[in-house]
């Protein structure tokens, strides 16, 4: 079942290694399978859960936003 939404500053790339996954990006749900991937910008509310109740594995890579002198 879907859990709570997450949102963070980092951009995120996800790659499905095993299983079937539902990916919810700000209310838009997509089903992904082995070999599928997604990319979304930081700040996007997201959550994942098993599409069929079976376990799944994701490879997730996060990219921090560029450092800005204006934020110092």
PDB file of N, H, CA, C and O in Angstrom:
ATOM      1  N   UNK A   1       0.848  -1.191   0.000  1.00  0.00           N
ATOM      2  CA  UNK A   1       0.000   0.000   0.000  1.00  0.00           C
ATOM      3  C   UNK A   1       0.886   1.244   0.000  1.00  0.00           C
ATOM      4  O   UNK A   1       1.986   1.225   0.552  1.00  0.00           O
ATOM      5  N   UNK A   2       0.416   2.305  -0.608  1.00  0.00           N
ATOM      6  H   UNK A   2      -0.478   2.321  -1.056  1.00  0.00           H
ATOM      7  CA  UNK A   2       1.197   3.543  -0.618  1.00  0.00           C
ATOM      8  C   UNK A   2       1.444   4.050   0.795  1.00  0.00           C
ATOM      9  O   UNK A   2       0.584   3.951   1.670  1.00  0.00           O
ATOM     10  N   UNK A   3       2.619   4.584   0.992  1.00  0.00           N
ATOM     11  H   UNK A   3       3.318   4.664   0.281  1.00  0.00           H
ATOM     12  CA  UNK A   3       2.952   5.188   2.274  1.00  0.00           C
ATOM     13  C   UNK A   3       2.895   6.701   2.166  1.00  0.00           C
ATOM     14  O   UNK A   3       2.229   7.256   1.292  1.00  0.00           O
ATOM     15  N   UNK A   4       3.597   7.347   3.060  1.00  0.00           N
ATOM     16  H   UNK A   4       4.138   6.896   3.770  1.00  0.00           H
ATOM     17  CA  UNK A   4       3.658   8.805   3.059  1.00  0.00           C
ATOM     18  C   UNK A   4       4.480   9.306   1.873  1.00  0.00           C
ATOM     19  O   UNK A   4       5.355   8.604   1.366  1.00  0.00           O
ATOM     20  N   UNK A   5       4.184  10.521   1.445  1.00  0.00           N
ATOM     21  H   UNK A   5       3.473  11.091   1.857  1.00  0.00           H
ATOM     22  CA  UNK A   5       4.981  11.175   0.413  1.00  0.00           C
ATOM     23  C   UNK A   5       6.304  11.645   1.006  1.00  0.00           C
ATOM     24  O   UNK A   5       6.382  11.992   2.184  1.00  0.00           O
ATOM     25  N   UNK A   6       7.345  11.651   0.171  1.00  0.00           N
ATOM     26  H   UNK A   6       7.282  11.369  -0.786  1.00  0.00           H
ATOM     27  CA  UNK A   6       8.640  12.221   0.512  1.00  0.00           C
ATOM     28  C   UNK A   6       8.905  13.378  -0.439  1.00  0.00           C
ATOM     29  O   UNK A   6       8.489  13.343  -1.597  1.00  0.00           O
ATOM     30  N   UNK A   7       9.586  14.384   0.039  1.00  0.00           N
ATOM     31  H   UNK A   7       9.925  14.412   0.979  1.00  0.00           H
ATOM     32  CA  UNK A   7      10.055  15.485  -0.806  1.00  0.00           C
ATOM     33  C   UNK A   7      11.389  15.945  -0.228  1.00  0.00           C
ATOM     34  O   UNK A   7      11.526  16.096   0.986  1.00  0.00           O
ATOM     35  N   UNK A   8      12.363  16.165  -1.091  1.00  0.00           N
ATOM     36  H   UNK A   8      12.252  16.043  -2.077  1.00  0.00           H
ATOM     37  CA  UNK A   8      13.692  16.600  -0.661  1.00  0.00           C
ATOM     38  C   UNK A   8      14.298  17.463  -1.748  1.00  0.00           C
ATOM     39  O   UNK A   8      13.808  17.495  -2.876  1.00  0.00           O
ATOM     40  N   UNK A   9      15.358  18.157  -1.404  1.00  0.00           N
ATOM     41  H   UNK A   9      15.756  18.131  -0.487  1.00  0.00           H
ATOM     42  CA  UNK A   9      15.969  19.114  -2.339  1.00  0.00           C
ATOM     43  C   UNK A   9      16.689  18.442  -3.506  1.00  0.00           C
ATOM     44  O   UNK A   9      16.815  19.039  -4.575  1.00  0.00           O
ATOM     45  N   UNK A  10      17.162  17.212  -3.318  1.00  0.00           N
ATOM     46  H   UNK A  10      17.060  16.728  -2.449  1.00  0.00           H
ATOM     47  CA  UNK A  10      17.948  16.537  -4.349  1.00  0.00           C
ATOM     48  C   UNK A  10      17.086  16.045  -5.507  1.00  0.00           C
ATOM     49  O   UNK A  10      15.965  15.582  -5.298  1.00  0.00           O
ATOM     50  N   UNK A  11      17.613  16.147  -6.737  1.00  0.00           N
ATOM     51  H   UNK A  11      18.524  16.524  -6.907  1.00  0.00           H
ATOM     52  CA  UNK A  11      17.023  15.458  -7.880  1.00  0.00           C
ATOM     53  C   UNK A  11      17.226  13.965  -7.649  1.00  0.00           C
ATOM     54  O   UNK A  11      18.157  13.575  -6.945  1.00  0.00           O
ATOM     55  N   UNK A  12      16.362  13.116  -8.235  1.00  0.00           N
ATOM     56  H   UNK A  12      15.606  13.433  -8.806  1.00  0.00           H
ATOM     57  CA  UNK A  12      16.462  11.683  -7.981  1.00  0.00           C
ATOM     58  C   UNK A  12      16.251  10.879  -9.261  1.00  0.00           C
ATOM     59  O   UNK A  12      15.333  11.139 -10.039  1.00  0.00           O
ATOM     60  N   UNK A  13      17.126   9.895  -9.454  1.00  0.00           N
ATOM     61  H   UNK A  13      17.872   9.684  -8.822  1.00  0.00           H
ATOM     62  CA  UNK A  13      17.031   8.918 -10.540  1.00  0.00           C
ATOM     63  C   UNK A  13      16.784   7.570  -9.886  1.00  0.00           C
ATOM     64  O   UNK A  13      17.501   7.199  -8.957  1.00  0.00           O
ATOM     65  N   UNK A  14      15.787   6.831 -10.350  1.00  0.00           N
ATOM     66  H   UNK A  14      15.205   7.133 -11.105  1.00  0.00           H
ATOM     67  CA  UNK A  14      15.483   5.492  -9.836  1.00  0.00           C
ATOM     68  C   UNK A  14      15.498   4.501 -10.988  1.00  0.00           C
ATOM     69  O   UNK A  14      15.003   4.791 -12.078  1.00  0.00           O
ATOM     70  N   UNK A  15      16.071   3.324 -10.737  1.00  0.00           N
ATOM     71  H   UNK A  15      16.472   3.089  -9.852  1.00  0.00           H
ATOM     72  CA  UNK A  15      16.149   2.248 -11.725  1.00  0.00           C
ATOM     73  C   UNK A  15      15.630   0.978 -11.063  1.00  0.00           C
ATOM     74  O   UNK A  15      16.087   0.620  -9.977  1.00  0.00           O
ATOM     75  N   UNK A  16      14.690   0.297 -11.692  1.00  0.00           N
ATOM     76  H   UNK A  16      14.318   0.587 -12.574  1.00  0.00           H
ATOM     77  CA  UNK A  16      14.093  -0.917 -11.122  1.00  0.00           C
ATOM     78  C   UNK A  16      14.998  -2.107 -11.417  1.00  0.00           C
ATOM     79  O   UNK A  16      15.187  -2.483 -12.574  1.00  0.00           O
ATOM     80  N   UNK A  17      15.557  -2.695 -10.359  1.00  0.00           N
ATOM     81  H   UNK A  17      15.403  -2.390  -9.419  1.00  0.00           H
ATOM     82  CA  UNK A  17      16.421  -3.874 -10.482  1.00  0.00           C
ATOM     83  C   UNK A  17      15.620  -5.171 -10.452  1.00  0.00           C
ATOM     84  O   UNK A  17      15.982  -6.146 -11.111  1.00  0.00           O
ATOM     85  N   UNK A  18      14.525  -5.180  -9.680  1.00  0.00           N
ATOM     86  H   UNK A  18      14.231  -4.389  -9.145  1.00  0.00           H
ATOM     87  CA  UNK A  18      13.748  -6.403  -9.516  1.00  0.00           C
ATOM     88  C   UNK A  18      12.326  -6.044  -9.098  1.00  0.00           C
ATOM     89  O   UNK A  18      12.130  -5.133  -8.293  1.00  0.00           O
ATOM     90  N   UNK A  19      11.344  -6.741  -9.628  1.00  0.00           N
ATOM     91  H   UNK A  19      11.503  -7.481 -10.282  1.00  0.00           H
ATOM     92  CA  UNK A  19       9.956  -6.562  -9.228  1.00  0.00           C
ATOM     93  C   UNK A  19       9.214  -5.522 -10.054  1.00  0.00           C
ATOM     94  O   UNK A  19       9.707  -5.029 -11.069  1.00  0.00           O
ATOM     95  N   UNK A  20       8.012  -5.207  -9.585  1.00  0.00           N
ATOM     96  H   UNK A  20       7.612  -5.607  -8.761  1.00  0.00           H
ATOM     97  CA  UNK A  20       7.158  -4.201 -10.227  1.00  0.00           C
ATOM     98  C   UNK A  20       6.814  -3.157  -9.170  1.00  0.00           C
ATOM     99  O   UNK A  20       6.478  -3.490  -8.034  1.00  0.00           O
ATOM    100  N   UNK A  21       6.902  -1.901  -9.562  1.00  0.00           N
ATOM    101  H   UNK A  21       7.174  -1.631 -10.485  1.00  0.00           H
ATOM    102  CA  UNK A  21       6.780  -0.789  -8.622  1.00  0.00           C
ATOM    103  C   UNK A  21       5.762   0.226  -9.126  1.00  0.00           C
ATOM    104  O   UNK A  21       5.721   0.532 -10.318  1.00  0.00           O
ATOM    105  N   UNK A  22       4.950   0.741  -8.228  1.00  0.00           N
ATOM    106  H   UNK A  22       4.983   0.492  -7.260  1.00  0.00           H
ATOM    107  CA  UNK A  22       4.124   1.907  -8.522  1.00  0.00           C
ATOM    108  C   UNK A  22       4.891   3.120  -8.028  1.00  0.00           C
ATOM    109  O   UNK A  22       5.345   3.157  -6.885  1.00  0.00           O
ATOM    110  N   UNK A  23       5.033   4.106  -8.890  1.00  0.00           N
ATOM    111  H   UNK A  23       4.664   4.076  -9.820  1.00  0.00           H
ATOM    112  CA  UNK A  23       5.704   5.361  -8.560  1.00  0.00           C
ATOM    113  C   UNK A  23       4.675   6.475  -8.658  1.00  0.00           C
ATOM    114  O   UNK A  23       4.061   6.677  -9.706  1.00  0.00           O
ATOM    115  N   UNK A  24       4.492   7.188  -7.569  1.00  0.00           N
ATOM    116  H   UNK A  24       4.991   7.024  -6.718  1.00  0.00           H
ATOM    117  CA  UNK A  24       3.536   8.294  -7.496  1.00  0.00           C
ATOM    118  C   UNK A  24       4.324   9.592  -7.399  1.00  0.00           C
ATOM    119  O   UNK A  24       5.017   9.833  -6.410  1.00  0.00           O
ATOM    120  N   UNK A  25       4.213  10.431  -8.434  1.00  0.00           N
ATOM    121  H   UNK A  25       3.650  10.234  -9.237  1.00  0.00           H
ATOM    122  CA  UNK A  25       4.866  11.740  -8.459  1.00  0.00           C
ATOM    123  C   UNK A  25       3.779  12.807  -8.408  1.00  0.00           C
ATOM    124  O   UNK A  25       3.091  13.057  -9.398  1.00  0.00           O
ATOM    125  N   UNK A  26       3.634  13.428  -7.253  1.00  0.00           N
ATOM    126  H   UNK A  26       4.193  13.225  -6.449  1.00  0.00           H
ATOM    127  CA  UNK A  26       2.620  14.486  -7.073  1.00  0.00           C
ATOM    128  C   UNK A  26       1.226  14.046  -7.525  1.00  0.00           C
ATOM    129  O   UNK A  26       0.483  14.838  -8.104  1.00  0.00           O
ATOM    130  N   UNK A  27       0.870  12.781  -7.261  1.00  0.00           N
ATOM    131  H   UNK A  27       1.474  12.138  -6.791  1.00  0.00           H
ATOM    132  CA  UNK A  27      -0.469  12.297  -7.587  1.00  0.00           C
ATOM    133  C   UNK A  27      -0.596  11.582  -8.915  1.00  0.00           C
ATOM    134  O   UNK A  27      -1.649  11.011  -9.199  1.00  0.00           O
ATOM    135  N   UNK A  28       0.443  11.594  -9.742  1.00  0.00           N
ATOM    136  H   UNK A  28       1.298  12.058  -9.512  1.00  0.00           H
ATOM    137  CA  UNK A  28       0.418  10.874 -11.020  1.00  0.00           C
ATOM    138  C   UNK A  28       1.143   9.547 -10.841  1.00  0.00           C
ATOM    139  O   UNK A  28       2.357   9.527 -10.636  1.00  0.00           O
ATOM    140  N   UNK A  29       0.403   8.428 -10.918  1.00  0.00           N
ATOM    141  H   UNK A  29      -0.583   8.444 -11.084  1.00  0.00           H
ATOM    142  CA  UNK A  29       0.958   7.096 -10.650  1.00  0.00           C
ATOM    143  C   UNK A  29       1.332   6.407 -11.953  1.00  0.00           C
ATOM    144  O   UNK A  29       0.550   6.373 -12.903  1.00  0.00           O
ATOM    145  N   UNK A  30       2.551   5.857 -11.978  1.00  0.00           N
ATOM    146  H   UNK A  30       3.186   5.885 -11.206  1.00  0.00           H
ATOM    147  CA  UNK A  30       3.064   5.095 -13.112  1.00  0.00           C
ATOM    148  C   UNK A  30       3.565   3.753 -12.590  1.00  0.00           C
ATOM    149  O   UNK A  30       4.155   3.693 -11.511  1.00  0.00           O
ATOM    150  N   UNK A  31       3.339   2.680 -13.338  1.00  0.00           N
ATOM    151  H   UNK A  31       2.859   2.729 -14.214  1.00  0.00           H
ATOM    152  CA  UNK A  31       3.865   1.374 -12.963  1.00  0.00           C
ATOM    153  C   UNK A  31       5.149   1.120 -13.741  1.00  0.00           C
ATOM    154  O   UNK A  31       5.200   1.288 -14.960  1.00  0.00           O
ATOM    155  N   UNK A  32       6.186   0.712 -13.012  1.00  0.00           N
ATOM    156  H   UNK A  32       6.145   0.575 -12.022  1.00  0.00           H
ATOM    157  CA  UNK A  32       7.495   0.439 -13.604  1.00  0.00           C
ATOM    158  C   UNK A  32       7.889  -1.011 -13.355  1.00  0.00           C
ATOM    159  O   UNK A  32       7.548  -1.586 -12.321  1.00  0.00           O
ATOM    160  N   UNK A  33       8.612  -1.602 -14.311  1.00  0.00           N
ATOM    161  H   UNK A  33       8.889  -1.135 -15.151  1.00  0.00           H
ATOM    162  CA  UNK A  33       9.111  -2.965 -14.178  1.00  0.00           C
ATOM    163  C   UNK A  33      10.616  -3.000 -14.319  1.00  0.00           C
ATOM    164  O   UNK A  33      11.258  -1.960 -14.466  1.00  0.00           O
ATOM    165  N   UNK A  34      11.173  -4.182 -14.274  1.00  0.00           N
ATOM    166  H   UNK A  34      10.651  -5.027 -14.155  1.00  0.00           H
ATOM    167  CA  UNK A  34      12.629  -4.372 -14.367  1.00  0.00           C
ATOM    168  C   UNK A  34      13.170  -3.665 -15.605  1.00  0.00           C
ATOM    169  O   UNK A  34      12.673  -3.859 -16.714  1.00  0.00           O
ATOM    170  N   UNK A  35      14.193  -2.846 -15.399  1.00  0.00           N
ATOM    171  H   UNK A  35      14.597  -2.688 -14.498  1.00  0.00           H
ATOM    172  CA  UNK A  35      14.824  -2.116 -16.497  1.00  0.00           C
ATOM    173  C   UNK A  35      14.246  -0.733 -16.731  1.00  0.00           C
ATOM    174  O   UNK A  35      14.836   0.067 -17.457  1.00  0.00           O
ATOM    175  N   UNK A  36      13.098  -0.436 -16.127  1.00  0.00           N
ATOM    176  H   UNK A  36      12.619  -1.085 -15.538  1.00  0.00           H
ATOM    177  CA  UNK A  36      12.510   0.901 -16.267  1.00  0.00           C
ATOM    178  C   UNK A  36      13.199   1.862 -15.298  1.00  0.00           C
ATOM    179  O   UNK A  36      13.763   1.449 -14.285  1.00  0.00           O
ATOM    180  N   UNK A  37      13.139   3.141 -15.630  1.00  0.00           N
ATOM    181  H   UNK A  37      12.680   3.477 -16.453  1.00  0.00           H
ATOM    182  CA  UNK A  37      13.749   4.147 -14.769  1.00  0.00           C
ATOM    183  C   UNK A  37      12.886   5.399 -14.740  1.00  0.00           C
ATOM    184  O   UNK A  37      11.975   5.572 -15.551  1.00  0.00           O
ATOM    185  N   UNK A  38      13.197   6.264 -13.787  1.00  0.00           N
ATOM    186  H   UNK A  38      13.937   6.123 -13.129  1.00  0.00           H
ATOM    187  CA  UNK A  38      12.507   7.542 -13.667  1.00  0.00           C
ATOM    188  C   UNK A  38      13.498   8.584 -13.172  1.00  0.00           C
ATOM    189  O   UNK A  38      14.506   8.260 -12.544  1.00  0.00           O
ATOM    190  N   UNK A  39      13.192   9.830 -13.466  1.00  0.00           N
ATOM    191  H   UNK A  39      12.374  10.093 -13.977  1.00  0.00           H
ATOM    192  CA  UNK A  39      13.996  10.952 -12.993  1.00  0.00           C
ATOM    193  C   UNK A  39      13.040  12.083 -12.647  1.00  0.00           C
ATOM    194  O   UNK A  39      12.134  12.402 -13.418  1.00  0.00           O
ATOM    195  N   UNK A  40      13.248  12.679 -11.493  1.00  0.00           N
ATOM    196  H   UNK A  40      13.983  12.419 -10.867  1.00  0.00           H
ATOM    197  CA  UNK A  40      12.417  13.811 -11.117  1.00  0.00           C
ATOM    198  C   UNK A  40      13.232  14.803 -10.308  1.00  0.00           C
ATOM    199  O   UNK A  40      14.182  14.448  -9.611  1.00  0.00           O
ATOM    200  N   UNK A  41      12.831  16.045 -10.425  1.00  0.00           N
ATOM    201  H   UNK A  41      12.060  16.334 -10.991  1.00  0.00           H
ATOM    202  CA  UNK A  41      13.553  17.143  -9.790  1.00  0.00           C
ATOM    203  C   UNK A  41      13.294  17.171  -8.292  1.00  0.00           C
ATOM    204  O   UNK A  41      12.282  16.664  -7.807  1.00  0.00           O
ATOM    205  N   UNK A  42      14.226  17.771  -7.575  1.00  0.00           N
ATOM    206  H   UNK A  42      15.048  18.183  -7.969  1.00  0.00           H
ATOM    207  CA  UNK A  42      14.055  17.976  -6.150  1.00  0.00           C
ATOM    208  C   UNK A  42      12.795  18.773  -5.871  1.00  0.00           C
ATOM    209  O   UNK A  42      12.392  19.621  -6.668  1.00  0.00           O
ATOM    210  N   UNK A  43      12.180  18.495  -4.736  1.00  0.00           N
ATOM    211  H   UNK A  43      12.507  17.807  -4.089  1.00  0.00           H
ATOM    212  CA  UNK A  43      10.968  19.200  -4.356  1.00  0.00           C
ATOM    213  C   UNK A  43       9.686  18.523  -4.790  1.00  0.00           C
ATOM    214  O   UNK A  43       8.606  18.906  -4.341  1.00  0.00           O
ATOM    215  N   UNK A  44       9.780  17.513  -5.664  1.00  0.00           N
ATOM    216  H   UNK A  44      10.658  17.202  -6.029  1.00  0.00           H
ATOM    217  CA  UNK A  44       8.594  16.789  -6.126  1.00  0.00           C
ATOM    218  C   UNK A  44       8.190  15.765  -5.058  1.00  0.00           C
ATOM    219  O   UNK A  44       9.007  14.943  -4.643  1.00  0.00           O
ATOM    220  N   UNK A  45       6.944  15.818  -4.623  1.00  0.00           N
ATOM    221  H   UNK A  45       6.280  16.486  -4.960  1.00  0.00           H
ATOM    222  CA  UNK A  45       6.441  14.831  -3.665  1.00  0.00           C
ATOM    223  C   UNK A  45       6.347  13.479  -4.373  1.00  0.00           C
ATOM    224  O   UNK A  45       5.796  13.386  -5.469  1.00  0.00           O
ATOM    225  N   UNK A  46       6.887  12.430  -3.740  1.00  0.00           N
ATOM    226  H   UNK A  46       7.335  12.506  -2.849  1.00  0.00           H
ATOM    227  CA  UNK A  46       6.900  11.117  -4.384  1.00  0.00           C
ATOM    228  C   UNK A  46       6.806   9.997  -3.351  1.00  0.00           C
ATOM    229  O   UNK A  46       7.086  10.189  -2.168  1.00  0.00           O
ATOM    230  N   UNK A  47       6.406   8.828  -3.834  1.00  0.00           N
ATOM    231  H   UNK A  47       6.179   8.672  -4.795  1.00  0.00           H
ATOM    232  CA  UNK A  47       6.351   7.617  -3.020  1.00  0.00           C
ATOM    233  C   UNK A  47       6.320   6.414  -3.943  1.00  0.00           C
ATOM    234  O   UNK A  47       5.901   6.519  -5.095  1.00  0.00           O
ATOM    235  N   UNK A  48       6.762   5.273  -3.441  1.00  0.00           N
ATOM    236  H   UNK A  48       7.103   5.187  -2.505  1.00  0.00           H
ATOM    237  CA  UNK A  48       6.769   4.024  -4.209  1.00  0.00           C
ATOM    238  C   UNK A  48       6.180   2.908  -3.355  1.00  0.00           C
ATOM    239  O   UNK A  48       6.231   2.944  -2.125  1.00  0.00           O
ATOM    240  N   UNK A  49       5.615   1.909  -4.047  1.00  0.00           N
ATOM    241  H   UNK A  49       5.573   1.879  -5.046  1.00  0.00           H
ATOM    242  CA  UNK A  49       5.127   0.712  -3.382  1.00  0.00           C
ATOM    243  C   UNK A  49       5.077  -0.415  -4.406  1.00  0.00           C
ATOM    244  O   UNK A  49       5.125  -0.176  -5.612  1.00  0.00           O
ATOM    245  N   UNK A  50       4.981  -1.638  -3.912  1.00  0.00           N
ATOM    246  H   UNK A  50       4.942  -1.832  -2.932  1.00  0.00           H
ATOM    247  CA  UNK A  50       4.928  -2.806  -4.783  1.00  0.00           C
ATOM    248  C   UNK A  50       3.643  -2.790  -5.608  1.00  0.00           C
ATOM    249  O   UNK A  50       2.558  -2.556  -5.076  1.00  0.00           O
ATOM    250  N   UNK A  51       3.775  -3.039  -6.900  1.00  0.00           N
ATOM    251  H   UNK A  51       4.657  -3.229  -7.332  1.00  0.00           H
ATOM    252  CA  UNK A  51       2.612  -3.064  -7.791  1.00  0.00           C
ATOM    253  C   UNK A  51       1.806  -4.351  -7.644  1.00  0.00           C
ATOM    254  O   UNK A  51       0.618  -4.382  -7.965  1.00  0.00           O
ATOM    255  N   UNK A  52       2.453  -5.416  -7.157  1.00  0.00           N
ATOM    256  H   UNK A  52       3.418  -5.391  -6.896  1.00  0.00           H
ATOM    257  CA  UNK A  52       1.771  -6.714  -7.076  1.00  0.00           C
ATOM    258  C   UNK A  52       1.890  -7.385  -5.705  1.00  0.00           C
ATOM    259  O   UNK A  52       1.524  -8.551  -5.556  1.00  0.00           O
ATOM    260  N   UNK A  53       2.392  -6.667  -4.716  1.00  0.00           N
ATOM    261  H   UNK A  53       2.689  -5.720  -4.838  1.00  0.00           H
ATOM    262  CA  UNK A  53       2.535  -7.235  -3.377  1.00  0.00           C
ATOM    263  C   UNK A  53       3.829  -7.990  -3.150  1.00  0.00           C
ATOM    264  O   UNK A  53       4.132  -8.371  -2.019  1.00  0.00           O
ATOM    265  N   UNK A  54       4.596  -8.211  -4.204  1.00  0.00           N
ATOM    266  H   UNK A  54       4.349  -7.901  -5.123  1.00  0.00           H
ATOM    267  CA  UNK A  54       5.874  -8.920  -4.093  1.00  0.00           C
ATOM    268  C   UNK A  54       6.999  -7.909  -3.802  1.00  0.00           C
ATOM    269  O   UNK A  54       6.839  -6.712  -4.041  1.00  0.00           O
ATOM    270  N   UNK A  55       8.131  -8.401  -3.287  1.00  0.00           N
ATOM    271  H   UNK A  55       8.260  -9.373  -3.093  1.00  0.00           H
ATOM    272  CA  UNK A  55       9.269  -7.502  -3.033  1.00  0.00           C
ATOM    273  C   UNK A  55       9.784  -6.865  -4.329  1.00  0.00           C
ATOM    274  O   UNK A  55       9.592  -7.401  -5.420  1.00  0.00           O
ATOM    275  N   UNK A  56      10.441  -5.712  -4.182  1.00  0.00           N
ATOM    276  H   UNK A  56      10.597  -5.277  -3.295  1.00  0.00           H
ATOM    277  CA  UNK A  56      11.089  -5.048  -5.307  1.00  0.00           C
ATOM    278  C   UNK A  56      12.388  -4.439  -4.831  1.00  0.00           C
ATOM    279  O   UNK A  56      12.591  -4.223  -3.636  1.00  0.00           O
ATOM    280  N   UNK A  57      13.275  -4.163  -5.792  1.00  0.00           N
ATOM    281  H   UNK A  57      13.111  -4.339  -6.762  1.00  0.00           H
ATOM    282  CA  UNK A  57      14.551  -3.502  -5.482  1.00  0.00           C
ATOM    283  C   UNK A  57      14.759  -2.357  -6.454  1.00  0.00           C
ATOM    284  O   UNK A  57      14.563  -2.506  -7.660  1.00  0.00           O
ATOM    285  N   UNK A  58      15.159  -1.209  -5.915  1.00  0.00           N
ATOM    286  H   UNK A  58      15.318  -1.088  -4.935  1.00  0.00           H
ATOM    287  CA  UNK A  58      15.453  -0.030  -6.716  1.00  0.00           C
ATOM    288  C   UNK A  58      16.892   0.406  -6.487  1.00  0.00           C
ATOM    289  O   UNK A  58      17.419   0.298  -5.379  1.00  0.00           O
ATOM    290  N   UNK A  59      17.513   0.893  -7.535  1.00  0.00           N
ATOM    291  H   UNK A  59      17.085   0.980  -8.435  1.00  0.00           H
ATOM    292  CA  UNK A  59      18.783   1.608  -7.422  1.00  0.00           C
ATOM    293  C   UNK A  59      18.411   3.079  -7.494  1.00  0.00           C
ATOM    294  O   UNK A  59      17.812   3.524  -8.473  1.00  0.00           O
ATOM    295  N   UNK A  60      18.764   3.839  -6.459  1.00  0.00           N
ATOM    296  H   UNK A  60      19.250   3.478  -5.664  1.00  0.00           H
ATOM    297  CA  UNK A  60      18.397   5.253  -6.397  1.00  0.00           C
ATOM    298  C   UNK A  60      19.660   6.099  -6.304  1.00  0.00           C
ATOM    299  O   UNK A  60      20.534   5.857  -5.471  1.00  0.00           O
ATOM    300  N   UNK A  61      19.732   7.098  -7.180  1.00  0.00           N
ATOM    301  H   UNK A  61      19.022   7.294  -7.857  1.00  0.00           H
ATOM    302  CA  UNK A  61      20.854   8.041  -7.195  1.00  0.00           C
ATOM    303  C   UNK A  61      20.280   9.438  -7.001  1.00  0.00           C
ATOM    304  O   UNK A  61      19.366   9.853  -7.714  1.00  0.00           O
ATOM    305  N   UNK A  62      20.831  10.162  -6.021  1.00  0.00           N
ATOM    306  H   UNK A  62      21.574   9.825  -5.442  1.00  0.00           H
ATOM    307  CA  UNK A  62      20.365  11.523  -5.755  1.00  0.00           C
ATOM    308  C   UNK A  62      21.461  12.511  -6.131  1.00  0.00           C
ATOM    309  O   UNK A  62      22.648  12.254  -5.931  1.00  0.00           O
ATOM    310  N   UNK A  63      21.041  13.637  -6.674  1.00  0.00           N
ATOM    311  H   UNK A  63      20.076  13.846  -6.837  1.00  0.00           H
ATOM    312  CA  UNK A  63      21.962  14.714  -7.057  1.00  0.00           C
ATOM    313  C   UNK A  63      21.624  15.938  -6.237  1.00  0.00           C
ATOM    314  O   UNK A  63      20.509  16.455  -6.307  1.00  0.00           O
ATOM    315  N   UNK A  64      22.578  16.399  -5.465  1.00  0.00           N
ATOM    316  H   UNK A  64      23.484  15.979  -5.408  1.00  0.00           H
ATOM    317  CA  UNK A  64      22.350  17.612  -4.679  1.00  0.00           C
ATOM    318  C   UNK A  64      22.262  18.821  -5.591  1.00  0.00           C
ATOM    319  O   UNK A  64      22.919  18.871  -6.630  1.00  0.00           O
ATOM    320  N   UNK A  65      21.448  19.796  -5.202  1.00  0.00           N
ATOM    321  H   UNK A  65      20.914  19.755  -4.358  1.00  0.00           H
ATOM    322  CA  UNK A  65      21.380  21.021  -6.005  1.00  0.00           C
ATOM    323  C   UNK A  65      22.739  21.708  -6.011  1.00  0.00           C
ATOM    324  O   UNK A  65      23.505  21.560  -5.059  1.00  0.00           O
ATOM    325  N   UNK A  66      23.053  22.456  -7.063  1.00  0.00           N
ATOM    326  H   UNK A  66      22.431  22.576  -7.837  1.00  0.00           H
ATOM    327  CA  UNK A  66      24.341  23.156  -7.121  1.00  0.00           C
ATOM    328  C   UNK A  66      24.452  24.145  -5.958  1.00  0.00           C
ATOM    329  O   UNK A  66      23.463  24.745  -5.537  1.00  0.00           O
ATOM    330  N   UNK A  67      25.648  24.297  -5.461  1.00  0.00           N
ATOM    331  H   UNK A  67      26.452  23.810  -5.803  1.00  0.00           H
ATOM    332  CA  UNK A  67      25.913  25.255  -4.395  1.00  0.00           C
ATOM    333  C   UNK A  67      25.822  26.660  -4.948  1.00  0.00           C
ATOM    334  O   UNK A  67      26.325  26.940  -6.036  1.00  0.00           O
ATOM    335  N   UNK A  68      25.191  27.531  -4.211  1.00  0.00           N
ATOM    336  H   UNK A  68      24.782  27.304  -3.327  1.00  0.00           H
ATOM    337  CA  UNK A  68      25.045  28.906  -4.665  1.00  0.00           C
ATOM    338  C   UNK A  68      25.599  29.858  -3.620  1.00  0.00           C
ATOM    339  O   UNK A  68      25.302  29.719  -2.433  1.00  0.00           O
ATOM    340  N   UNK A  69      26.395  30.816  -4.046  1.00  0.00           N
ATOM    341  H   UNK A  69      26.636  30.929  -5.010  1.00  0.00           H
ATOM    342  CA  UNK A  69      26.939  31.809  -3.127  1.00  0.00           C
ATOM    343  C   UNK A  69      25.816  32.623  -2.494  1.00  0.00           C
ATOM    344  O   UNK A  69      25.988  33.173  -1.406  1.00  0.00           O
ATOM    345  N   UNK A  70      24.677  32.703  -3.160  1.00  0.00           N
ATOM    346  H   UNK A  70      24.538  32.256  -4.043  1.00  0.00           H
ATOM    347  CA  UNK A  70      23.546  33.473  -2.649  1.00  0.00           C
ATOM    348  C   UNK A  70      22.942  32.815  -1.413  1.00  0.00           C
ATOM    349  O   UNK A  70      22.254  33.476  -0.636  1.00  0.00           O
ATOM    350  N   UNK A  71      23.194  31.507  -1.220  1.00  0.00           N
ATOM    351  H   UNK A  71      23.753  30.970  -1.851  1.00  0.00           H
ATOM    352  CA  UNK A  71      22.635  30.807  -0.052  1.00  0.00           C
ATOM    353  C   UNK A  71      23.584  30.811   1.130  1.00  0.00           C
ATOM    354  O   UNK A  71      23.227  30.311   2.197  1.00  0.00           O
ATOM    355  N   UNK A  72      24.774  31.356   0.978  1.00  0.00           N
ATOM    356  H   UNK A  72      25.064  31.762   0.112  1.00  0.00           H
ATOM    357  CA  UNK A  72      25.742  31.374   2.097  1.00  0.00           C
ATOM    358  C   UNK A  72      25.358  32.366   3.157  1.00  0.00           C
ATOM    359  O   UNK A  72      26.063  32.503   4.158  1.00  0.00           O
TER     360      UNK A  72
END
